[in-house]
Amino acid sequence: MYRTHNCNSLRKSDIGKDATLAGWVHVSRDHGGVIFIDLRDREGLTQVVFRPEENAELAKQAHSLRSEDVIQVSGKVAPRVPGTENPKLATGDIELIPHQLKILNRADDLPFPIDAEIHNEDLRLTYRYYDLRRPELSRNLRVRHRAAKATRDYLDSQGYIEIETPILSKSTPEGARDFLVPSRLVPGKFYALPQAPQQYKQLLQVAGVEKYFQIAKCFRDEDMRADRQPEFTQIDIEGSFVTPDDVFALTEGMLAAVFKATRNIDIKTPFDRLTYREAVGRFGSDKPDRRFGVELVDVSDDFRASGFKVFRGALDAGGVVKAINAKGFAEITTGQIEELTETAKVFGAKGLAFIKVENGEWKSPIVKFFSEAEKAALKSKLKIEEGDLILFGADKWEIACEVLGRIRLRVAEIQKLIPEKEIWDFLWVTDFPLLLWSAEENKWNAMHHPFTRPKSDDVALLDDKAKFPEIRAEACEFTSRNCRKKCSKRSASARKIDNRCLAICSVHCDLARRHMAESRSDSIGWSCFFAARNQFAT
């Protein structure tokens, strides 16, 4: 037996017992000839003490130990000397006094300290076996394991079946480029790695599986992004004969189980819900960060007859005027105003109007164009006080909201409004638009994907191009801390609706027919996926 205990299991109750431990030398300290070794395995640390007066030969051998040497020690568990206990360690009340030391392997010179923050990715990947010993990555691997186990256990309890689908398959229309694998048996032909198990899970629903899930590997040949890499893992769920409320309850229950298993956190359920229009209108984003206030306020009605041409022009063109109140930020510097203005221009605004409230005066070149009634309306709606900074967006609804949403987040960073402690504020965003106009392509595109169905109340709007922006999709996303995950609904039996949506989005008929031929059934299916970065590649 290599060991009787791991390095995190010995306690006061074990004092006087014999124990054998094995692991890596985390730290070695020489205090006047007494050698203190912090021995580490994946579970934790135990202090091992070599005293020359007790075993001179063993102490001499221990003196040669270096960081990351692999050793096995056997000895007796003893209490630490009074006053040297370490309350930060689970094993901080005891130490091991060895009578045997076996060096299993010597470590070479280390490429970097194991407890250092390393920013050189090439160095980390060159010594990946060593990099993975670092506490952060070791913890990530275990958290990921617990998350996967909690997911499987919960979905199994709800009657969902985990089914593994093929990795090598035929290329199908998806949102990104495929990774291709050449066929040895059929020269000139290629397999595609799946961007998602899209075809297979629909085939399973048609086959009557009804409740499917998979922790699926996905591959997309696209540029790296903050929340996406070429290879990633997603929890993929598909259900037949279910309602939106069924999907909400299933997702909330699964996440509650995952957070309890991985973080011992009880998240609030059911999640709050906002429509897409409410979320974007109030927070300037469809993945709103609600950990702080500074909400967008619509003041369009108060400026419809305004003498300020910028606001009046935006309103006459069918746009809106919105504003946010950055409380106590009137001391903003010129450089910060310039930065916010550049941000506004990047996201489509022509500029950024603002008002500083200092010494009882509204300071801005635009104030002279405001009537007393307009000032009173602003003061009332935005709760303006001394020291506040008011920032405006006047443009199309989408542009005004996004611009102020971006500025809202930047102001929160500058003012340090985002709480340092963890807040898990989950929210469902519902009623997403079915279609999104692309000025670059001069056509309508599906906001989620072209096989998402419109809400039944909005199907008639497909006949009127002017009504396209009002058509809502049977799609939702849950968000937390400015991140989001998606769910969408398809009705495989509604072939005529699917064909109309595909025609609007100019999806090639052959591709559409191929996709829907594999999705033909009388079931109503909800598809959910929750993508996660591969922690092993962190």
LUMMI-927518 format. One record per residue (C-alpha): residue in one letter; x, y, z. Coordinates in steps of 0.02 Angstrom, whole numbers, padded with zeros to 5 digits, always signed. Layout:
% LUMMI-927518
AXYZ ...
//
This chain:
% LUMMI-927518
M+00000+00000+00000 Y+00073+00167-00053 R-00026+00265+00076 T-00150+00242+00216 H-00217+00420+00209 N-00221+00566+00089 C-00139+00732+00133 N-00302+00812+00189 S-00373+00677+00302 L-00270+00675+00464 R-00346+00765+00614 K-00324+00782+00802 S-00418+00619+00824 D-00277+00530+00730 I-00139+00585+00852 G-00036+00436+00904 K-00083+00332+00752 D+00035+00269+00617 A+00010+00339+00442 T+00088+00326+00270 L+00073+00471+00148 A+00131+00495-00032 G+00137+00651-00138 W+00238+00799-00199 V+00352+00910-00097 H+00258+01075-00100 V+00376+01176+00011 S+00535+01129+00104 R+00600+01236+00249 D+00758+01216+00353 H+00740+01291+00527 G+00905+01264+00617 G+00928+01089+00550 V+00745+01040+00575 I+00669+01006+00404 F+00485+01051+00378 I+00404+00978+00222 D+00230+01025+00161 L+00177+00866+00073 R+00042+00889-00060 D-00076+00776-00153 R-00236+00823-00245 E-00334+00828-00081 G-00226+00949+00018 L-00069+00973+00125 T+00008+00889+00277 Q+00162+00951+00369 V+00301+00822+00390 V+00440+00862+00515 F+00615+00784+00510 R+00712+00815+00673 P+00898+00768+00677 E+00890+00723+00862 E+00758+00592+00825 N+00829+00519+00663 A+00988+00601+00599 E+01002+00493+00444 L+00823+00527+00392 A+00845+00716+00422 K+01001+00715+00313 Q+00905+00628+00175 A+00760+00752+00192 H+00883+00897+00177 S+00910+00850-00006 L+00725+00862-00051 R+00671+00995-00176 S+00504+01064-00231 E+00400+00938-00331 D+00503+00787-00282 V+00385+00638-00262 I+00404+00548-00095 Q+00324+00421+00020 V+00337+00443+00209 S+00281+00333+00353 G+00274+00388+00533 K+00169+00436+00681 V+00040+00575+00690 A+00085+00704+00823 P+00012+00869+00884 R+00098+01026+00824 V+00199+01125+00949 P+00079+01242+01041 G+00072+01411+00952 T+00121+01339+00782 E-00051+01275+00732 N-00114+01334+00562 P-00302+01368+00565 K-00301+01395+00375 L-00261+01211+00346 A-00382+01069+00380 T-00229+00972+00443 G-00160+01123+00535 D-00169+01045+00709 I-00057+00897+00673 E+00106+00848+00592 L+00184+00684+00540 I+00346+00628+00625 P+00420+00503+00500 H+00524+00349+00533 Q+00538+00305+00348 L+00565+00408+00190 K+00564+00342+00014 I+00604+00456-00134 L+00496+00396-00278 N+00554+00522-00407 R+00665+00676-00416 A+00602+00835-00499 D+00702+00931-00629 D+00725+01118-00616 L+00552+01195-00615 P+00498+01304-00764 F+00397+01419-00648 P+00337+01422-00467 I+00181+01318-00443 D+00090+01455-00347 A+00134+01595-00469 E+00015+01681-00590 I+00087+01635-00760 H+00038+01739-00912 N+00151+01651-01039 E+00031+01528-01123 D+00170+01443-01223 L+00267+01407-01064 R+00113+01339-00976 L+00067+01226-01122 T+00246+01163-01142 Y+00240+01102-00962 R+00056+01061-00958 Y+00076+00913-00839 Y+00155+01033-00713 D+00033+01175-00750 L-00113+01060-00706 R-00042+01036-00531 R-00078+01219-00493 P-00221+01235-00367 E-00332+01338-00483 L-00329+01213-00625 S-00341+01063-00511 R-00495+01144-00433 N-00569+01178-00606 L-00557+00996-00654 R-00647+00940-00497 V-00781+01073-00512 R-00812+01022-00691 H-00828+00840-00637 R-00955+00885-00503 A-01052+00995-00625 A-01063+00854-00753 K-01115+00728-00621 A-01249+00845-00549 T-01315+00876-00724 R-01328+00691-00763 D-01407+00649-00596 Y-01537+00787-00608 L-01587+00758-00789 D-01596+00570-00758 S-01715+00604-00612 Q-01826+00702-00733 G-01836+00559-00857 Y-01707+00622-00983 I-01597+00494-01068 E-01413+00528-01105 I-01374+00475-01283 E-01205+00490-01366 T-01211+00547-01548 P-01078+00524-01684 I-00928+00639-01698 L-00889+00602-01881 S-01039+00649-01987 K-01098+00737-02144 S-01084+00925-02150 T-01250+01014-02116 P-01297+01199-02120 E-01244+01280-01956 G-01186+01450-01897 A-00998+01431-01920 R-00869+01341-02027 D-00848+01153-02004 F-00688+01064-01959 L-00663+00935-02097 V-00583+00763-02083 P-00529+00678-02246 S-00592+00502-02276 R-00457+00370-02306 L-00581+00247-02381 V-00664+00371-02500 P-00528+00488-02567 G-00590+00665-02598 K-00731+00650-02472 F-00734+00725-02298 Y-00818+00702-02131 A-00868+00855-02031 L-00847+00872-01843 P-01014+00925-01765 Q-01043+01107-01722 A-01186+01040-01615 P-01288+00877-01615 Q-01425+00971-01708 Q-01477+00838-01834 Y-01459+00690-01718 K-01561+00758-01574 Q-01704+00800-01693 L-01693+00626-01766 L-01707+00558-01589 Q-01864+00660-01557 V-01943+00595-01718 A-01894+00420-01661 G-01997+00443-01503 V-01857+00463-01375 E-01950+00619-01311 K-01823+00668-01178 Y-01640+00673-01229 F-01484+00755-01162 Q-01299+00747-01194 I-01143+00831-01127 A-01083+00856-01303 K-00917+00901-01382 C-00937+01035-01515 F-00814+01100-01643 R-00821+01264-01739 D-00686+01328-01854 E-00697+01509-01801 D-00592+01643-01719 M-00569+01640-01531 R-00688+01747-01429 A-00704+01784-01245 D-00839+01652-01225 R-00800+01534-01369 Q-00657+01426-01429 P-00641+01304-01575 E-00677+01155-01461 F-00803+01171-01321 T-00929+01072-01221 Q-01114+01104-01205 I-01258+01027-01109 D-01378+00988-01249 I-01561+00951-01206 E-01707+00912-01320 G-01886+00874-01266 S-02050+00835-01353 F-02226+00877-01295 V-02166+01009-01173 T-02219+01188-01138 P-02111+01341-01105 D-02148+01326-00919 D-02085+01146-00923 V-01922+01207-00999 F-01905+01348-00873 A-01932+01229-00726 L-01812+01097-00795 T-01673+01223-00826 E-01694+01307-00658 G-01692+01141-00567 M-01537+01083-00660 L-01442+01244-00624 A-01494+01239-00441 A-01424+01061-00430 V-01262+01110-00517 F-01230+01263-00407 K-01268+01163-00250 A-01148+01024-00301 T-01006+01137-00359 R-01017+01291-00249 N-01136+01241-00109 I-01243+01390-00160 D-01432+01391-00155 I-01485+01497-00303 K-01656+01581-00304 T-01789+01494-00406 P-01896+01524-00503 F-01791+01648-00602 D-01858+01822-00640 R-01920+01850-00817 L-01907+02000-00933 T-01957+02014-01115 Y-01824+02060-01241 R-01899+02235-01259 E-01900+02260-01071 A-01720+02201-01047 V-01647+02303-01189 G-01757+02454-01150 R-01705+02458-00966 F-01525+02396-00971 G-01469+02420-01151 S-01431+02235-01171 D-01519+02068-01196 K-01401+01998-01063 P-01427+02131-00930 D-01311+02151-00782 R-01430+02189-00638 R-01299+02190-00501 F-01308+02380-00503 G-01439+02510-00549 V-01415+02650-00677 E-01562+02597-00785 L-01607+02678-00951 V-01754+02798-00941 D-01861+02841-01093 V-01893+03030-01104 S-01958+03030-01284 D-02131+03095-01241 D-02057+03244-01148 F-01956+03304-01299 R-02075+03280-01446 A-02096+03468-01462 S-01920+03511-01405 G-01818+03653-01474 F-01663+03545-01467 K-01645+03486-01647 V-01543+03330-01609 F-01680+03257-01498 R-01823+03321-01606 G-01742+03252-01765 A-01720+03079-01689 L-01901+03076-01632 D-01969+03139-01798 A-01875+02997-01884 G-01963+02869-01774 G-01823+02853-01647 V-01816+02878-01459 V-01728+02985-01329 K-01660+02891-01179 A-01551+02941-01034 I-01457+02869-00885 N-01412+02955-00722 A-01235+02917-00663 K-01262+02968-00482 G-01120+03070-00408 F-01015+03066-00567 A-01016+03251-00610 E-00829+03254-00572 I-00799+03152-00730 T-00637+03203-00817 T-00620+03267-00994 G-00527+03109-01041 Q-00667+03000-00974 I-00799+03099-01069 E-00696+03078-01228 E-00683+02891-01196 L-00872+02875-01172 T-00903+02979-01329 E-00790+02865-01431 T-00883+02714-01363 A-01048+02792-01417 K-00981+02822-01593 V-00914+02645-01609 F-01090+02577-01578 G-01178+02691-01701 A-01211+02858-01614 K-01157+03023-01689 G-01100+03088-01521 L-01142+03091-01336 A-01245+03228-01254 F-01224+03251-01066 I-01267+03366-00921 K-01164+03392-00763 V-01254+03451-00607 E-01131+03555-00506 N-01159+03693-00378 G-01344+03692-00414 E-01315+03724-00600 W-01347+03611-00750 K-01187+03626-00851 S-01201+03581-01034 P-01213+03672-01200 I-01378+03584-01236 V-01471+03647-01081 K-01508+03817-01162 F-01622+03726-01285 F-01728+03645-01149 S-01891+03718-01087 E-01932+03726-00902 A-02058+03586-00926 E-01925+03476-01007 K-01804+03510-00865 A-01937+03470-00737 A-01978+03306-00825 L-01795+03256-00829 K-01773+03299-00644 S-01926+03197-00597 K-01896+03043-00705 L-01708+03031-00677 K-01712+03088-00494 I-01577+03216-00530 E-01478+03283-00382 E-01321+03384-00350 G-01166+03297-00418 D-01256+03190-00547 L-01205+03160-00728 I-01343+03135-00856 L-01299+03046-01019 F-01416+03042-01170 G-01446+02932-01321 A-01556+02993-01463 D-01572+02880-01614 K-01663+02725-01673 W-01723+02621-01525 E-01593+02485-01554 I-01447+02607-01570 A-01497+02719-01424 C-01520+02569-01310 E-01357+02482-01358 V-01254+02642-01345 L-01320+02685-01172 G-01306+02502-01121 R-01121+02501-01164 I-01093+02668-01078 R-01190+02605-00926 L-01068+02460-00906 R-00916+02571-00926 V-00982+02699-00801 A-01011+02557-00678 E-00830+02502-00700 I-00762+02678-00675 Q-00872+02712-00524 K-00842+02536-00454 L-01029+02503-00441 I-01013+02316-00472 P-01010+02225-00304 E-00850+02130-00267 K-00942+01987-00183 E-01024+01856-00293 I-01205+01888-00339 W-01293+01756-00445 D-01440+01848-00520 F-01521+01731-00645 L-01649+01800-00765 W-01751+01733-00911 V-01758+01847-01063 T-01907+01797-01169 D-01997+01850-01329 F-01841+01878-01433 P-01869+01945-01609 L-01882+01808-01738 L-01794+01911-01872 L-01653+02036-01876 W-01618+02153-02023 S-01440+02149-02092 A-01395+02311-02179 E-01234+02233-02245 E-01324+02087-02328 N-01481+02189-02365 K-01594+02050-02301 W-01679+01979-02148 N-01588+01847-02045 A-01647+01735-01905 M-01595+01805-01737 H-01570+01630-01663 H-01573+01506-01807 P-01690+01486-01956 F-01779+01335-01882 T-01847+01428-01731 R-02034+01449-01747 P-02128+01614-01722 K-02252+01630-01581 S-02422+01567-01637 D-02499+01739-01608 D-02373+01816-01729 V-02383+01693-01875 A-02501+01807-01972 L-02368+01945-01968 L-02259+01842-02087 D-02369+01906-02229 D-02324+02089-02196 K-02142+02144-02216 A-02176+02301-02117 K-02221+02191-01968 F-02065+02082-01973 P-01980+02176-01828 E-02132+02138-01719 I-02129+01949-01743 R-02076+01861-01584 A-01984+01695-01582 E-02021+01548-01471 A-01848+01573-01399 C-01778+01628-01233 E-01612+01648-01145 F-01564+01646-00964 T-01432+01768-00908 S-01324+01803-00757 R-01184+01928-00733 N-01186+01983-00915 C-01178+01803-00983 R-01316+01710-01073 K-01371+01536-01131 K-01507+01492-01256 C-01665+01389-01276 S-01772+01385-01432 K-01929+01299-01493 R-01965+01208-01655 S-02125+01131-01716 A-02071+01000-01840 S-02250+00976-01899 A-02270+01158-01948 R-02186+01135-02117 K-02273+01283-02202 I-02218+01403-02066 D-02040+01336-02076 N-02037+01359-02265 R-02097+01539-02251 C-01966+01581-02119 L-01829+01502-02223 A-01885+01597-02378 I-01881+01761-02282 C-01703+01723-02224 S-01652+01668-02400 V-01595+01496-02339 H-01561+01384-02489 C-01709+01268-02519 D-01604+01111-02541 L-01519+01136-02374 A-01686+01175-02292 R-01770+01021-02363 R-01626+00912-02308 H-01635+00981-02132 M-01824+00968-02116 A-01833+00795-02194 E-01739+00734-02042 S-01853+00831-01924 R-02026+00776-01980 S-02144+00729-01839 D-02300+00785-01750 S-02206+00829-01592 I-02165+00999-01523 G-01984+01009-01469 W-01885+01126-01360 S-01698+01129-01383 C-01585+01196-01246 F-01398+01209-01242 F-01280+01277-01112 A-01104+01302-01179 A-00955+01295-01063 R-00773+01333-01098 N-00664+01180-01085 Q-00586+01205-00913 F-00452+01078-00955 A-00390+01201-01085 T-00396+01351-00968 
//
